[in-house]
Amino acid sequence: MRDIFSDIFTGRVIDPVEAARSSLRPQLPKRFYARSHIGEGPEGVCVLLDGKPVRTPARRTLAAPARALAEAIAAEWEAQKEVIDPALMPLTRLANSIIDGVADAPAPVAAEIAKYLSSDLICYRAQSPEGLRARQEQHWDPLMEWAHRALDACFILGEGVLHVAQPQAAIANATKAIPHEPWRLGALCSVTTLTGSAMIALALLHGRLSVEEAWLAAHVDEDWQMEQWGADEDALARRAFRFNELRSAATVLTCLQS
């Protein structure tokens, strides 16, 4: 089997919108395998192509800690038709980053998530218009209440963009809910960066939010602006791309919970 995985998945993933804007035509490798499937291995449940293990860019075995998760990754490979397009394989890309990066250095990843708690999206409310404030309250107030009740983390609300110093006890207690296991930690980091909120990510991790609810909570302001002014095709394409990333991270969390 051709050793092409580093060439495919190392470096920047081509955003289809960005490619269209600059008239890029990335040369994608042709599909070279008949089927993708899974098998047991010392690293976990491995993703196989015609019986041979897939390798990450760092030459590690692409293996998941749960069968359902490995099956979902293998399904991405099976869905590739004439060529292999990394932009259509968010779960594989996330798995690569967890195996090659998070597994070796989980502490900095956890610290990056914790940074969001000191200035979390849901703690900052618009001064106006009233309709936007009401929308923020609708989606974010229940999460504040959940954090207080479930995590013993009582955060302070602010208005506008002025920084509000959060109680250290709230940050510390919420930080305790960040997992240490690399797969859940990597998925949680992905959700945090995609939503701009560690609180939304933790609520998704603990089953307080579905992936659709997490997406809505993360895009209250953006959705409001689109309702007022409309959205162009590029913006919608980017949203679809990011939602697939979020859904893949949620798949990791769901598979490991079950």
KOLNUFI-34500 format. One record per residue (C-alpha): x, y, z. Coordinates in steps of 0.2 Angstrom, whole numbers, plus 5000, padded with zeros to 4 digits. Example, Ala and Ser with C-alpha at 12.3 -4.5 7.8 and 13.67 -1.06 7.14 Angstrom:
<martors>
(martor (5062 4978 5039)) (martor (5068 4995 5036)) 
</martors>
This chain:
<martors>
(martor (5000 5000 5000)) (martor (5007 5017 4995)) (martor (5013 5027 5010)) (martor (5004 5043 5007)) (martor (4996 5047 5023)) (martor (5009 5060 5028)) (martor (5006 5069 5011)) (martor (4987 5069 5013)) (martor (4985 5074 5031)) (martor (5001 5084 5036)) (martor (4999 5103 5035)) (martor (4985 5114 5032)) (martor (4968 5107 5027)) (martor (4961 5115 5011)) (martor (4945 5124 5015)) (martor (4934 5122 5000)) (martor (4928 5140 5001)) (martor (4946 5146 5001)) (martor (4951 5135 4987)) (martor (4937 5142 4976)) (martor (4941 5160 4980)) (martor (4959 5158 4975)) (martor (4955 5147 4961)) (martor (4966 5133 4969)) (martor (4964 5116 4962)) (martor (4973 5104 4975)) (martor (4979 5088 4967)) (martor (4971 5075 4978)) (martor (4977 5057 4978)) (martor (4967 5044 4970)) (martor (4958 5031 4980)) (martor (4970 5016 4980)) (martor (4961 5003 4991)) (martor (4946 4992 4988)) (martor (4938 4993 5006)) (martor (4940 5001 5023)) (martor (4937 4991 5038)) (martor (4943 4988 5056)) (martor (4952 4976 5066)) (martor (4959 4973 5084)) (martor (4977 4978 5087)) (martor (4989 4982 5102)) (martor (4985 5000 5100)) (martor (4966 4998 5100)) (martor (4953 4996 5087)) (martor (4963 4999 5071)) (martor (4957 5007 5054)) (martor (4962 4995 5040)) (martor (4963 4998 5021)) (martor (4963 4981 5012)) (martor (4969 4973 5028)) (martor (4983 4985 5031)) (martor (4983 4998 5045)) (martor (4982 5016 5041)) (martor (4996 5027 5048)) (martor (4995 5045 5055)) (martor (5006 5058 5048)) (martor (5018 5054 5063)) (martor (5018 5035 5057)) (martor (5008 5029 5071)) (martor (4993 5017 5069)) (martor (4976 5025 5067)) (martor (4967 5016 5081)) (martor (4953 5021 5092)) (martor (4949 5016 5110)) (martor (4931 5011 5106)) (martor (4924 5000 5092)) (martor (4910 5012 5087)) (martor (4923 5026 5085)) (martor (4935 5016 5074)) (martor (4920 5011 5063)) (martor (4915 5030 5061)) (martor (4933 5034 5056)) (martor (4933 5019 5044)) (martor (4917 5025 5036)) (martor (4925 5041 5031)) (martor (4938 5032 5022)) (martor (4925 5021 5014)) (martor (4915 5037 5009)) (martor (4930 5043 4998)) (martor (4926 5039 4980)) (martor (4938 5043 4966)) (martor (4950 5053 4977)) (martor (4954 5055 4995)) (martor (4949 5072 5001)) (martor (4955 5077 5019)) (martor (4942 5091 5019)) (martor (4929 5078 5019)) (martor (4937 5068 5033)) (martor (4936 5078 5049)) (martor (4935 5064 5061)) (martor (4951 5056 5053)) (martor (4960 5073 5055)) (martor (4954 5075 5073)) (martor (4960 5057 5077)) (martor (4977 5061 5069)) (martor (4979 5076 5080)) (martor (4974 5067 5095)) (martor (4986 5052 5092)) (martor (5001 5062 5086)) (martor (4999 5077 5097)) (martor (4987 5077 5112)) (martor (4992 5059 5118)) (martor (5010 5065 5121)) (martor (5006 5082 5129)) (martor (4989 5082 5137)) (martor (4993 5096 5150)) (martor (4995 5110 5138)) (martor (4979 5105 5129)) (martor (4969 5105 5145)) (martor (4977 5122 5150)) (martor (4971 5129 5133)) (martor (4953 5124 5137)) (martor (4955 5132 5154)) (martor (4960 5148 5147)) (martor (4943 5151 5140)) (martor (4935 5150 5157)) (martor (4942 5166 5162)) (martor (4933 5175 5147)) (martor (4920 5163 5141)) (martor (4908 5168 5127)) (martor (4892 5165 5137)) (martor (4898 5177 5151)) (martor (4898 5192 5140)) (martor (4881 5200 5135)) (martor (4876 5213 5122)) (martor (4870 5230 5129)) (martor (4858 5231 5114)) (martor (4847 5228 5105)) (martor (4835 5220 5117)) (martor (4831 5206 5105)) (martor (4849 5200 5105)) (martor (4850 5201 5123)) (martor (4834 5190 5125)) (martor (4842 5178 5113)) (martor (4858 5177 5123)) (martor (4848 5174 5139)) (martor (4838 5161 5131)) (martor (4853 5150 5126)) (martor (4866 5155 5139)) (martor (4857 5158 5155)) (martor (4852 5139 5157)) (martor (4871 5135 5154)) (martor (4876 5147 5168)) (martor (4863 5139 5180)) (martor (4869 5121 5174)) (martor (4888 5126 5178)) (martor (4883 5132 5195)) (martor (4873 5117 5199)) (martor (4883 5103 5191)) (martor (4901 5110 5192)) (martor (4899 5121 5207)) (martor (4905 5135 5196)) (martor (4897 5152 5198)) (martor (4902 5164 5185)) (martor (4899 5183 5184)) (martor (4891 5191 5169)) (martor (4898 5206 5160)) (martor (4891 5218 5146)) (martor (4900 5223 5130)) (martor (4919 5219 5128)) (martor (4925 5225 5145)) (martor (4934 5211 5154)) (martor (4926 5204 5169)) (martor (4937 5195 5182)) (martor (4929 5178 5186)) (martor (4930 5171 5203)) (martor (4945 5159 5205)) (martor (4934 5146 5213)) (martor (4923 5145 5198)) (martor (4937 5143 5186)) (martor (4945 5130 5197)) (martor (4929 5120 5199)) (martor (4925 5121 5181)) (martor (4943 5116 5177)) (martor (4941 5100 5187)) (martor (4928 5094 5174)) (martor (4941 5094 5160)) (martor (4945 5076 5156)) (martor (4963 5070 5156)) (martor (4961 5055 5144)) (martor (4968 5061 5127)) (martor (4953 5057 5116)) (martor (4940 5066 5126)) (martor (4952 5080 5129)) (martor (4956 5082 5111)) (martor (4938 5082 5106)) (martor (4934 5094 5120)) (martor (4948 5106 5114)) (martor (4941 5105 5097)) (martor (4923 5110 5103)) (martor (4930 5124 5113)) (martor (4940 5132 5099)) (martor (4925 5129 5087)) (martor (4912 5137 5099)) (martor (4923 5150 5108)) (martor (4917 5143 5124)) (martor (4924 5130 5136)) (martor (4907 5131 5145)) (martor (4897 5125 5129)) (martor (4911 5112 5127)) (martor (4909 5105 5144)) (martor (4890 5105 5143)) (martor (4891 5095 5127)) (martor (4904 5083 5136)) (martor (4892 5080 5150)) (martor (4876 5078 5140)) (martor (4868 5095 5144)) (martor (4868 5100 5126)) (martor (4866 5091 5110)) (martor (4878 5095 5096)) (martor (4864 5105 5087)) (martor (4860 5115 5104)) (martor (4879 5118 5106)) (martor (4880 5125 5089)) (martor (4865 5136 5091)) (martor (4872 5142 5108)) (martor (4889 5146 5100)) (martor (4882 5156 5086)) (martor (4868 5167 5094)) (martor (4877 5183 5089)) (martor (4881 5177 5072)) (martor (4863 5170 5069)) (martor (4856 5187 5075)) (martor (4867 5197 5063)) (martor (4862 5185 5048)) (martor (4844 5187 5052)) (martor (4846 5206 5051)) (martor (4857 5208 5036)) (martor (4857 5191 5027)) (martor (4872 5179 5024)) (martor (4882 5176 5008)) (martor (4887 5159 5001)) (martor (4905 5160 5007)) (martor (4899 5162 5025)) (martor (4887 5148 5024)) (martor (4900 5137 5017)) (martor (4912 5141 5031)) (martor (4898 5137 5044)) (martor (4894 5120 5036)) (martor (4913 5116 5036)) (martor (4914 5121 5055)) (martor (4898 5112 5059)) (martor (4905 5096 5052)) (martor (4921 5098 5063)) (martor (4910 5100 5078)) (martor (4899 5085 5074)) (martor (4915 5075 5072)) (martor (4921 5080 5089)) (martor (4904 5076 5096)) (martor (4905 5059 5088)) (martor (4921 5056 5098)) (martor (4913 5061 5114)) (martor (4897 5050 5111)) (martor (4907 5035 5106)) (martor (4917 5035 5121)) (martor (4903 5038 5133)) (martor (4894 5023 5126)) 
</martors>
